[in-house]
Amino acid sequence: QASAEACEALLESMRDAVDAESRPVGRALVAPAAIARVLVELIDQPPEIVFAACRLCRDAARDAIRDLEALGDRVDASEVIPALRASADSCARLLGAA
């Protein structure tokens, strides 16, 4: 949930921006924010569904981290990147324990 909130906060802060920097940020963050929200709702579902959502969450978070890091100092991702890392690591641990 912290990952989704951090993604949503950065997206919200850039909502009115129409420059070239805002588009890649939006593309990077929409998927991990949405998947993290859905994963929270799926936690009581069968393990196969939870594990599939965990894989999606882990991969989307890793992709977002890579995309945000590629932007360098052009966007302040200092809060969202650690949240995405924590989410990806948490999902990886859960998948590793399965």
Helices and strands as residue ranges (DSSP letters): H 2-13, H 22-42, H 47-71, G 72-74, H 80-97
